[in-house]
Amino acid sequence: MTTAPALDIPHADATVLDNAAWHSLAGPHSSFAIGGDLVRRYPADVAPFVAVRTWDEPGVWDALRDLVGPGADVGLSGYEGGFPDGWEYLGGGEGVQLVETEALRPRPDDEAIELGADDAADMIAIVDRNQPGPFRPRTYELGRYIGIRREGRLVAMAGERLHPTGWTEISAVAVDADHRRQGLASRLVLDVAFHIQQRGDRALLHAAAANVNAIAAYEKLGFALRRRNKFASVRTPA
């Protein structure tokens, strides 16, 4: 795990971003939380994230298995140690976390429309076509989602996901192949960031470290690397 030099983001405690999912489930998203004082998760139809308050507690692995069940696949973010007997490592990778800087110039977009329950099927469809990351049938309940329709079809989307106190994650940035290179993704990201700031929060983003094109685009908009983070997929003991 690598953390970049601290950025001066006023009115927001950046330390919560070191464990963004936990501080989301223990804070603004507590109404979604399933679990206890050590391990929590979102409902399966909302988001796949499981959050651990600290890996230093001796009972954390038992609590994790009790929460997700035996023989279950679970993603872990930020853990780089070994695994107890019976736990199967399935694979992993590296991601990056970016946060807004003073260079970001958010603004509302006149063409963007707010999306909700009536748009859920179209939201799932555009995610399936473009694979921007995990998106479940009720993910849209986590925050404000917006999109652009052309001839009735949802061709671009972005929205809000994790919500640690003082921050909101911009996620599900997706644009159909035949509508790319028109600036739609940038427009939607800036719109989402505008409304995040209007609430008094600051914007962050996550991306796979290998997705260098997306990272470069976000940096061009005014986001900067805050940290690199390992993630792993494991299977709990049967």
RODO-2510 file (C-alpha; in nm, 4 decimals, decimal comma):
residues 238
     n   res          X          Y          Z
     1     m     0,0000     0,0000     0,0000
     2     t     0,1443     0,3362    -0,1040
     3     t     0,0151     0,6722     0,0078
     4     a     0,0947     0,9883    -0,1870
     5     p     0,1874     1,3137    -0,0129
     6     a    -0,1055     1,4688     0,1713
     7     l    -0,3192     1,7064    -0,0315
     8     d    -0,4756     2,0134     0,1208
     9     i    -0,8478     1,9411     0,0865
    10     p    -1,0325     2,1812     0,3180
    11     h    -1,3156     2,0718     0,5484
    12     a    -1,2623     1,6993     0,4968
    13     d    -1,0693     1,4478     0,7073
    14     a    -0,8760     1,2449     0,4525
    15     t    -0,7798     0,9717     0,6995
    16     v    -1,1247     0,8128     0,6605
    17     l    -1,0293     0,7365     0,3001
    18     d    -0,7752     0,4804     0,4198
    19     n    -1,0763     0,2591     0,4986
    20     a    -1,3473     0,4197     0,2905
    21     a    -1,5966     0,1317     0,2899
    22     w    -1,5886     0,0952     0,6690
    23     h    -1,6315     0,4668     0,7309
    24     s    -1,9156     0,4657     0,4811
    25     l    -2,0980     0,1796     0,6523
    26     a    -2,0227     0,3186     0,9972
    27     g    -2,1261     0,6701     0,8924
    28     p    -2,3592     0,8069     0,6228
    29     h    -2,4442     0,4584     0,4889
    30     s    -2,5083     0,3002     0,8287
    31     s    -2,8706     0,2332     0,7302
    32     f    -2,7388    -0,0202     0,4756
    33     a    -2,4947    -0,1886     0,7149
    34     i    -2,5205    -0,5575     0,7966
    35     g    -2,2820    -0,6831     1,0646
    36     g    -2,1334    -0,5697     1,3915
    37     d    -1,8570    -0,3658     1,5465
    38     l    -1,5754    -0,5389     1,3593
    39     v    -1,7025    -0,6412     1,0139
    40     r    -1,9870    -0,4951     0,8077
    41     r    -2,1198    -0,5335     0,4564
    42     y    -2,3801    -0,3911     0,2227
    43     p    -2,6857    -0,5958     0,1240
    44     a    -2,5914    -0,8193    -0,1696
    45     d    -2,8268    -0,6389    -0,4088
    46     v    -2,6812    -0,2986    -0,3147
    47     a    -2,3031    -0,3481    -0,3295
    48     p    -2,0512    -0,6329    -0,2941
    49     f    -1,8269    -0,4542    -0,0429
    50     v    -1,7284    -0,6040     0,2905
    51     a    -1,5527    -0,3702     0,5321
    52     v    -1,3286    -0,4534     0,8280
    53     r    -1,2755    -0,1932     1,1005
    54     t    -0,9271    -0,3205     1,1841
    55     w    -0,7211    -0,6278     1,1023
    56     d    -0,5506    -0,6106     1,4424
    57     e    -0,8382    -0,7732     1,6350
    58     p    -0,7777    -1,1470     1,6906
    59     g    -1,1390    -1,2357     1,6104
    60     v    -1,1618    -1,0526     1,2789
    61     w    -1,1382    -1,3624     1,0570
    62     d    -1,4058    -1,5470     1,2528
    63     a    -1,6287    -1,2404     1,2390
    64     l    -1,5757    -1,2140     0,8633
    65     r    -1,6633    -1,5796     0,8065
    66     d    -1,9707    -1,5519     1,0297
    67     l    -2,0908    -1,2510     0,8319
    68     v    -2,0519    -1,3839     0,4774
    69     g    -2,0924    -1,7542     0,5487
    70     p    -1,8860    -2,0658     0,4755
    71     g    -1,7466    -2,1267     0,1285
    72     a    -1,8241    -1,7679     0,0212
    73     d    -1,6137    -1,5543    -0,2104
    74     v    -1,5328    -1,2142    -0,0650
    75     g    -1,3232    -0,9169    -0,1771
    76     l    -1,0790    -0,7596     0,0665
    77     s    -0,9399    -0,4108     0,0209
    78     g    -0,6228    -0,2885     0,1853
    79     y    -0,5174    -0,6193     0,3401
    80     e    -0,1695    -0,7401     0,2471
    81     g    -0,0954    -1,0124     0,5019
    82     g    -0,1339    -1,3870     0,5013
    83     f    -0,4528    -1,5866     0,5437
    84     p    -0,5561    -1,8286     0,8179
    85     d    -0,5776    -2,2006     0,7564
    86     g    -0,8758    -2,2935     0,5441
    87     w    -0,8981    -1,9597     0,3636
    88     e    -0,8363    -1,9813    -0,0122
    89     y    -0,6688    -1,6969    -0,2003
    90     l    -0,8426    -1,6542    -0,5380
    91     g    -0,6495    -1,3599    -0,6850
    92     g    -0,5866    -0,9917    -0,6471
    93     g    -0,4640    -0,6709    -0,7978
    94     e    -0,3870    -0,3070    -0,7359
    95     g    -0,6095    -0,0034    -0,7454
    96     v    -0,5644     0,3686    -0,7080
    97     q    -0,7576     0,6271    -0,5133
    98     l    -0,7819     0,9811    -0,6487
    99     v    -0,9184     1,2890    -0,4748
   100     e    -1,0225     1,6273    -0,5995
   101     t    -0,7794     1,9177    -0,5945
   102     e    -0,8277     2,2909    -0,6350
   103     a    -0,7772     2,2406    -1,0091
   104     l    -1,1160     2,0666    -1,0357
   105     r    -1,3805     2,2904    -1,1940
   106     p    -1,7120     2,1085    -1,1415
   107     r    -2,0259     2,2297    -1,3118
   108     p    -2,3804     2,1042    -1,3741
   109     d    -2,4642     1,9584    -1,7115
   110     d    -2,7821     2,0666    -1,8884
   111     e    -2,8292     1,7359    -2,0699
   112     a    -2,7809     1,5119    -1,7669
   113     i    -3,0936     1,3614    -1,6116
   114     e    -3,1288     1,2084    -1,2676
   115     l    -3,1789     0,8316    -1,2629
   116     g    -3,3809     0,6259    -1,0175
   117     a    -3,5811     0,3088    -0,9692
   118     d    -3,7579     0,3402    -1,3041
   119     d    -3,4181     0,3466    -1,4775
   120     a    -3,2676     0,0497    -1,2904
   121     a    -3,2866    -0,1925    -1,5835
   122     d    -3,1196     0,0573    -1,8176
   123     m    -2,8499     0,1254    -1,5571
   124     i    -2,7717    -0,2451    -1,5235
   125     a    -2,7663    -0,2759    -1,9038
   126     i    -2,5137     0,0041    -1,9591
   127     v    -2,2930    -0,1398    -1,6839
   128     d    -2,3091    -0,4820    -1,8475
   129     r    -2,2077    -0,3290    -2,1809
   130     n    -1,9165    -0,1271    -2,0438
   131     q    -1,8007    -0,2980    -1,7204
   132     p    -1,7037     0,0124    -1,5178
   133     g    -1,7045    -0,1889    -1,1946
   134     p    -1,9477    -0,3566    -0,9550
   135     f    -2,3084    -0,2435    -0,9889
   136     r    -2,6056    -0,4223    -0,8367
   137     p    -2,9834    -0,3785    -0,8813
   138     r    -3,0072    -0,1355    -0,5853
   139     t    -2,6699     0,0368    -0,6140
   140     y    -2,8480     0,3503    -0,7313
   141     e    -2,9867     0,3886    -0,3771
   142     l    -2,6397     0,4770    -0,2463
   143     g    -2,6471     0,8276    -0,3897
   144     r    -2,7332     1,0453    -0,6850
   145     y    -2,7002     0,8848    -1,0288
   146     i    -2,7257     1,0724    -1,3563
   147     g    -2,7175     0,9832    -1,7217
   148     i    -2,7530     1,1021    -2,0775
   149     r    -3,0093     0,9507    -2,3118
   150     r    -2,9936     0,9681    -2,6871
   151     e    -3,3059     0,8619    -2,8786
   152     g    -3,4330     0,7112    -2,5565
   153     r    -3,1279     0,4932    -2,4905
   154     l    -2,9104     0,5472    -2,1846
   155     v    -2,5675     0,5988    -2,3428
   156     a    -2,3715     0,7505    -2,0527
   157     m    -2,3920     0,7304    -1,6744
   158     a    -2,2120     0,8258    -1,3541
   159     g    -2,3084     0,8443    -0,9900
   160     e    -2,2235     0,8266    -0,6210
   161     r    -2,1246     0,5139    -0,4308
   162     l    -1,9125     0,5020    -0,1114
   163     h    -1,9783     0,7865     0,1300
   164     p    -1,7252     0,8155     0,4136
   165     t    -1,7964     1,1216     0,6240
   166     g    -1,7026     1,4378     0,4354
   167     w    -1,6451     1,2571     0,1077
   168     t    -1,8451     1,0987    -0,1743
   169     e    -1,7093     0,8534    -0,4284
   170     i    -1,7858     0,9070    -0,7969
   171     s    -1,8465     0,5687    -0,9554
   172     a    -2,0137     0,3725    -1,2386
   173     v    -1,8705     0,6071    -1,5031
   174     a    -1,9814     0,4378    -1,8241
   175     v    -2,0197     0,5508    -2,1845
   176     d    -2,1303     0,3297    -2,4726
   177     a    -1,8666     0,2690    -2,7387
   178     d    -2,0547     0,4533    -3,0118
   179     h    -2,0776     0,7681    -2,7967
   180     r    -1,7205     0,7916    -2,6714
   181     r    -1,4777     1,0729    -2,7522
   182     q    -1,7611     1,3241    -2,7136
   183     g    -1,6647     1,4296    -2,3601
   184     l    -1,9711     1,2685    -2,2022
   185     a    -1,7814     1,0965    -1,9207
   186     s    -1,6029     1,4169    -1,8241
   187     r    -1,9272     1,6133    -1,8308
   188     l    -2,1026     1,3665    -1,6035
   189     v    -1,8095     1,3436    -1,3604
   190     l    -1,8025     1,7228    -1,3326
   191     d    -2,1792     1,7313    -1,2761
   192     v    -2,1620     1,4671    -1,0028
   193     a    -1,8678     1,6496    -0,8423
   194     f    -2,0612     1,9784    -0,8537
   195     h    -2,3506     1,8374    -0,6541
   196     i    -2,1129     1,6659    -0,4126
   197     q    -1,9504     2,0005    -0,3401
   198     q    -2,2882     2,1684    -0,3087
   199     r    -2,3598     1,9354    -0,0158
   200     g    -2,0293     2,0321     0,1447
   201     d    -1,8494     1,7061     0,0615
   202     r    -1,5381     1,6397    -0,1416
   203     a    -1,5142     1,3992    -0,4354
   204     l    -1,2981     1,0897    -0,4702
   205     l    -1,2588     0,8183    -0,7301
   206     h    -1,1245     0,4644    -0,7459
   207     a    -0,9811     0,2933    -1,0516
   208     a    -0,7796    -0,0156    -1,1359
   209     a    -0,4106     0,0752    -1,1459
   210     a    -0,3905    -0,0776    -1,4921
   211     n    -0,6590     0,1565    -1,6267
   212     v    -0,4072     0,4256    -1,7148
   213     n    -0,6323     0,5994    -1,9668
   214     a    -0,9089     0,6586    -1,7125
   215     i    -0,6581     0,7727    -1,4503
   216     a    -0,5062     1,0215    -1,6939
   217     a    -0,8522     1,1537    -1,7821
   218     y    -0,9406     1,2045    -1,4145
   219     e    -0,6099     1,3787    -1,3482
   220     k    -0,6763     1,6094    -1,6422
   221     l    -1,0091     1,7054    -1,4807
   222     g    -0,8368     1,7996    -1,1555
   223     f    -0,8095     1,4814    -0,9497
   224     a    -0,4810     1,3638    -0,8028
   225     l    -0,3476     1,0321    -0,6811
   226     r    -0,3825     0,9914    -0,3062
   227     r    -0,2878     0,6267    -0,2562
   228     r    -0,2372     0,2887    -0,4150
   229     n    -0,4191    -0,0017    -0,2625
   230     k    -0,3957    -0,3801    -0,2874
   231     f    -0,7118    -0,5831    -0,3139
   232     a    -0,7659    -0,9570    -0,2926
   233     s    -1,0411    -1,2089    -0,3482
   234     v    -1,0614    -1,4972    -0,1014
   235     r    -1,2940    -1,7874    -0,0233
   236     t    -1,3992    -1,8515     0,3346
   237     p    -1,3526    -2,1999     0,4824
   238     a    -1,6311    -2,4421     0,3965
***
